């Protein structure tokens, strides 16, 4: 049992390190003009540690999201090479970038719940 817990702890540490390092690269070291203001919200490592899904939040609309996604996908090899140097490990997972739209969904859900509450207040006042 402790062996699985140790492995999970190690994966969490690796994921957090990947998140911090990739965010640093996105915010200052990648010189691609297509990358708008963005940060890594979450890194999900596969159980074997051979690949990782990188979820990126981009400020702006769909155009900025698309151009940032294309730029990050194009820079994937450079990012992996930099991570290899910075982390000092033998193997850096294969990276796949995804746009994280959960923040937008949260705002939309909050907006809809606010509307429902206003309607309920209006119905209760008229009764």
Order of alpha helices (4+ residues) and beta strands (2+ residues): alpha-beta-beta-alpha-alpha-beta-alpha
